[in-house]
Amino acid sequence: MRPPGRESPADGGDRGLLVEPESVFWERRLHRRLLEGEHPAFADLYDQFAAVVFGVALRVTANTQAAEDISQTVFLEVWEHPERFDPTKGAWRSWLATLAHHGGVDWVRREKAARVRNDADAELGHERVPDVGEAVESVLMAEQTRFELAKLSDDERLPIRLAYFEGKTYRQVAYDLSLPEGTVKSRIRAGLHHMADALDSEVVGQET
């Protein structure tokens, strides 16, 4: 990972600020930028906390796909409703981890309830009709983000998946892809910007 406070000004976002990520100043500035709808702020948030969110979700669910879906849901919710975060009540890390934990617990409960229903139906010889409304509600937001991720070029999508969904460092991603570390960082940032642009357009389209 990059050393804190040593980002290049050319990287965009807060990368030119010589401040520690997750300092009070950095977190409150990030919140203000998200409230103003700055796309680079979404990339900064994702860059700093995606591994944390995915890790919490994975520990709760023990399911990689579920952890990916929960991570995408958490970040989409923050992008669309940054006002729900209150910097006076805690830090981004703990708040996002809480969202991921709640999402993981909800997923485990749904899976357990589904198994119980399926077992009961099997004993009665019934074939249960899937609850479409329940399924849509639980995955809709994650599907939006996954869809936008899938639309990225391989050059942008692969580094993002390795870094955030497999928990690898920039150096490890660079090694796996046989690329310079700086190139990996640039491709990840470009991909996150494109995702933010697309998600913003999606929200605007839903509101018009």
C-alpha positions in Angstrom: 0.0 0.0 0.0 1.1 3.6 -0.5 2.8 5.4 2.5 0.2 7.7 4.2 0.5 11.3 3.4 2.8 10.8 0.4 0.4 10.8 -2.4 1.2 12.6 -5.7 -0.8 15.8 -6.5 -1.3 14.4 -10.0 -3.4 11.5 -8.6 -6.5 13.8 -8.0 -8.9 13.9 -5.1 -7.1 14.5 -1.7 -3.9 12.8 -3.0 -2.0 16.1 -3.0 -2.8 16.9 0.6 0.0 15.9 3.1 -2.5 14.7 5.7 -3.0 11.3 7.3 -5.9 9.4 5.8 -8.5 8.9 8.4 -7.4 12.0 10.4 -10.3 14.1 11.6 -9.5 16.8 9.0 -9.3 14.3 6.2 -12.6 12.5 7.2 -14.6 15.7 7.5 -13.2 17.1 4.3 -14.1 13.8 2.6 -17.6 14.1 4.0 -18.1 17.6 2.6 -16.8 16.5 -0.8 -19.3 13.6 -0.9 -22.1 15.9 0.1 -21.1 18.2 -2.8 -21.2 15.2 -5.2 -17.5 15.1 -6.1 -16.8 12.0 -8.0 -13.1 11.8 -6.9 -14.3 11.8 -3.3 -16.1 8.5 -4.0 -12.8 7.0 -5.3 -11.0 8.3 -2.2 -13.6 6.7 0.0 -13.5 3.4 -1.9 -9.7 3.4 -2.1 -9.3 3.9 1.7 -12.1 1.6 3.0 -13.1 -1.0 0.4 -10.8 -3.7 1.9 -12.2 -3.0 5.4 -15.8 -3.3 4.3 -15.2 -6.4 2.2 -13.2 -8.0 5.1 -16.0 -7.4 7.6 -18.7 -8.7 5.2 -16.6 -11.8 4.5 -16.0 -12.6 8.1 -19.7 -12.4 8.8 -21.0 -14.4 5.8 -18.0 -16.6 5.0 -19.2 -16.2 1.4 -17.1 -14.3 -1.2 -20.0 -13.4 -3.5 -22.2 -12.2 -0.6 -19.3 -10.1 0.7 -18.8 -8.5 -2.8 -22.6 -7.8 -3.0 -22.6 -6.3 0.5 -19.5 -4.2 -0.2 -21.1 -2.8 -3.4 -24.3 -2.1 -1.6 -22.6 -0.2 1.2 -20.6 2.1 -1.1 -23.6 2.8 -3.3 -25.6 3.7 -0.3 -22.9 6.1 0.9 -22.6 7.7 -2.6 -26.3 8.2 -2.9 -26.9 9.3 0.8 -23.7 10.7 2.3 -25.8 12.8 4.7 -26.5 9.7 6.7 -22.9 9.8 8.0 -22.4 12.0 11.0 -18.6 12.8 11.5 -19.3 14.1 15.0 -20.5 10.7 16.1 -17.6 8.5 14.8 -15.1 7.7 12.1 -15.7 6.6 8.6 -14.0 3.2 9.3 -16.2 2.3 12.2 -19.4 3.5 10.5 -18.7 1.6 7.2 -17.7 -1.5 9.2 -21.0 -1.3 11.0 -22.9 -1.1 7.7 -21.0 -4.1 6.4 -21.7 -6.0 9.6 -25.4 -5.3 9.5 -25.5 -6.3 5.8 -23.7 -9.5 6.6 -26.0 -10.4 9.5 -29.0 -9.7 7.3 -27.6 -12.0 4.6 -27.0 -14.8 7.1 -30.5 -14.4 8.5 -32.0 -14.5 5.0 -29.9 -17.6 4.1 -30.9 -19.4 7.3 -34.6 -18.5 6.8 -34.4 -19.7 3.2 -32.9 -23.0 4.2 -35.5 -23.6 6.9 -38.3 -22.8 4.4 -36.8 -25.1 1.8 -36.3 -27.9 4.3 -39.9 -27.6 5.4 -41.2 -27.5 1.8 -39.0 -30.6 1.0 -40.5 -32.5 3.9 -44.0 -31.6 2.6 -43.1 -32.4 -1.0 -43.7 -28.8 -2.1 -41.6 -26.9 -4.5 -41.3 -23.4 -3.1 -41.8 -20.4 -5.4 -39.0 -17.9 -5.0 -39.9 -14.6 -3.3 -39.0 -12.3 -6.1 -39.7 -9.1 -4.1 -37.4 -10.2 -1.3 -34.7 -11.1 -3.7 -34.9 -7.8 -5.6 -34.8 -5.8 -2.4 -31.7 -7.5 -1.1 -29.6 -7.3 -4.3 -30.8 -4.4 -6.4 -28.3 -1.8 -5.2 -25.4 -4.3 -5.3 -26.4 -5.3 -8.8 -26.2 -1.7 -10.0 -22.6 -1.4 -8.8 -21.7 -4.9 -10.1 -23.1 -4.0 -13.5 -21.0 -0.9 -13.7 -17.9 -2.8 -12.6 -18.5 -5.4 -15.3 -18.7 -2.6 -17.9 -15.2 -1.4 -17.2 -12.4 -2.4 -19.5 -10.2 -5.4 -18.3 -7.4 -2.9 -17.7 -9.5 -1.2 -15.0 -11.8 -4.0 -13.8 -9.1 -6.6 -13.0 -7.0 -4.4 -10.7 -10.1 -3.3 -8.8 -11.2 -6.9 -8.2 -7.8 -8.0 -7.1 -7.3 -5.0 -4.8 -10.7 -4.7 -3.2 -12.4 -8.1 -3.5 -9.3 -10.2 -2.9 -7.7 -7.9 -0.4 -4.4 -7.6 -2.3 -2.0 -4.6 -1.9 -1.1 -2.4 -4.9 2.3 -4.1 -5.0 0.7 -7.6 -5.1 -1.7 -6.6 -7.8 1.2 -5.1 -9.8 3.1 -8.4 -9.5 0.1 -10.5 -10.5 -0.6 -8.4 -13.6 3.1 -7.8 -14.4 2.6 -4.0 -14.4 4.3 -1.1 -12.6 2.7 -0.2 -9.3 2.0 3.3 -10.6 0.1 2.0 -13.6 -2.0 -0.2 -11.3 -2.9 2.8 -9.1 -3.8 4.9 -12.1 -6.0 2.2 -13.6 -7.8 1.6 -10.3 -8.5 5.3 -9.9 -9.7 5.7 -13.5 -12.0 2.7 -13.0 -13.5 4.1 -9.8 -14.1 7.5 -11.4 -15.9 5.8 -14.3 -18.0 3.8 -11.8 -18.9 7.0 -9.9 -19.8 8.8 -13.1 -22.1 5.9 -14.2 -23.8 5.5 -10.8 -24.4 9.3 -10.7 -26.0 9.2 -14.1 -28.1 6.2 -13.0 -29.4 8.1 -9.9 -30.2 11.2 -12.0 -32.1 9.1 -14.5 -34.2 7.5 -11.7 -35.1 10.9 -10.3 -36.2 12.5 -13.6 
